[in-house]
């Protein structure tokens, strides 16, 4: 996986790991592809970083990124994840496929045994589920809108308040009575996207299937989730 890239050995006794400084898209090395700096540190120092989890995908399909200014081949899924993680400033991340020398079985063995601590000590864990597909970005945007509206209704408050508000909403005539009515229009690739009330009703039903106040509160929490920096 590393191609022509050369790893330097980690100190097992010092509980060393490797971290990546992922450069922003406006960095001179990262304008056309993900570029990063790989460096050593110790878990004993409690370094700040994000742990990234993702699906490796087809290992036979690779793309090239830059690690310490050297070409480094990664799976297409990891390439997409790194492109999606880039911000306007550098971010420190841990990714197993790069931060562990995959050609060194001894290192892989003891680094894997550190993974419990690696994820526990991270200030956040990001699960990359893939690039936008099948209008998924529109769905995420709409979930964020639902979350904002839920917060405005007070659903983000106490569990009891959340349940009371939801019951009041349920007792009023449904705006989804006509399942064929179009409630969302968005333009993607110059094509209209129509979402019916029935589809949105099913979405809300999935969120609040059991009627639990804890699940209902998740609607409001969506807005906070999508505002998180990671």
N, C-alpha and C positions, 0 to 999 in steps of 0.2 A: 504493500500500500504506500509505503514511503517513497518508492521510486529511487531517485538519486539522492534523497535527503539523508543526512547522517545524524543519528541520535547520539547524545552524550549520556553516559550511565548515570542512573539515579542512586542516591545513597539510601539503602534499605534501613540502616540503623537510625538515620535521621528522619525517616518517614517522608522522604522527598516525593514530590509529585511534579508534574509539568502543568503549566497553565498557558492559555493563549490570550494574547491581547489582540482582539479582532479590530482591525482598523475601520474607520467609517468610510462610507462610499466616496467622500470627497478627498480622501487621502490619495497622495500621488501614486501609491502602489496599488490601491484598491478601487480604482475607477472602473476597471473592466471586469474584475473578478475578485473574490474574497482574498484578502491578504492579512497576514497576522504575524505576530512575534511569539515564538515559543520560548518559555523560560522556566527555570527550576525554582521551586520554593518548598517549604516544609509545612506539613499540616500542623506542626507544633506552633507555628507562627500565626495560625488562624487567618490566612490571607482571604480577602474578599473576592468572591467569584460566583458566577452562575454555573450550575451544573446543567448540561443539556442532554436530554434524552430524545432519541429519535429512532426510527426504523432504518436499519442499514440499507435495505433494498437489494437490488441486483448487484452483486459484487463484480460482475464482469463489465458493467458499464461505469466508466470513470470520467471525471472531469478534473481539470488542473486548477489548483489554488496556489498561492504563494505563502510559504512558511519560512520566515527568516530570509526572505528574498530568493528562496529556492523553490523550484517547481515541486509540487506535492500532489499526488493523485488521490482523489477521494471518490466515494460513490456519488451518484447524481443526487440522492436524497440528502446527503450531508452538504453537498454544494448548495442546494436550494435552501437548506436550513441556515447556512452561514450567510447567504445573501439576504435572507429574511431577518436575520438577527442584527444586521448592520444598522447603526444609528448615526446621529450627527457627531458623535464622539466615540472614542474607543470604549470597548466593553471587555472585561476579563471573564473568560469562560473556561470550563473544563469539558472536553469531549473525548470519550474513551478512544475513538479511532485514531486520533492524532496525538493525544497526550500520553498514550501508552504505546510503546514500541511493539507493534503487532508481529514483528519478526523475531522477537526475543521471548521465548517461552518462559524462561525463568522470571523475567521482569513481569510478564503478564500474570504469572501465578501470584506473586506477592502484591502487585498493584490491585488485582481483583479482590484480594482479601482486605484491601483498604477502602473498597468502594462504599461500604456502609458508612464509614466516617466521612468519605468524600461527599456523599449526598447529604449527610446530617449536618456537616459544617458549612455547606454552601448557604449563602444568604438567600438563595432562591433556586428552584428547580424548574426549568422550562422544558415542556414536552412539545416537540415539534411534530405536528401531525400531517404536515405536507403543505405544498404550495396551494393557493386558491384553485378550486376546480368546481365545475358544475354550479357556478354562481354562489359558491360558499361564502365569498366575501360579502355578497349582498345579504345573506342570511346572518352573518356576524354583525353587520351594520344594523340590521333590524333588531337583533337581540339586544344590542346596545341601546337602541331607541326604547325598546320595551323596558329595559332596566331603568332608564332615565325617567320614563313615565311612572314606573312603579315607585321610584324614590319620591317623586312629586306627590304621589297619593299617600305616602307615609308608610309604605310596605317595608321600609328599611328600619323601622323602629322596633319596638319590642315584639316578641312572638305573639303576645295576646293582641296587640294592636294590629299586627299583620293579619291575623285570623279574622278579626272583626271587620276590617276594611274589605277583605276578600269576600266575606259572607254578604256584605252590603252590595258589593258589585254583582255577586251571583244572583241576588234577589231582584235585580233590575232587568228589564227586557234586554235580551242579548242583541248586540250589534252584529252578530254573526247569524241571525235567523235565516238570511238568504245565503246559502253556501256558494252560490255562483257569482256573487258580487265581487268585483275586483277591488282589492284594498291596497295594492302596492304596484307601482309601475316604476321600473328602473331601466336605464339604457345601458346595454352591454354590447360592444361591437356593433353599434347602430341597430340593435335588435331589441324590441320591447320585451320585458319580462313581466308576466302577469302572475300574481299570487292570489289565490282565492281565499275567501274567509274560512272555508272548510280547512284549507291547509294550515292557516294560522290557528284555527281552533284545535287541530290535532297537535300542533306544536305546544300550545298552552296546556293541553290535556297531558302530554308527555311530561311536562314540567311539574304539573300539580295533580298527577294521577290519583294519589292516595288521599288528597285533601289535607295532607300534613302541613301545619303552619311552618315547619322547618323547610319543606320543599318550596312552599310559596314564597318564602323570604328569599330564595335563590334568585327569583326574578329581579328583585331590587339589587341583589349582590352582583348581577351580571354587569351593571353599569360600573361598579367599583372595579370589578375584575378587568374590564377592557381599558380602564384608565391606569392600571398598574404599569410602571415603567418596564417591567419584564413580563 
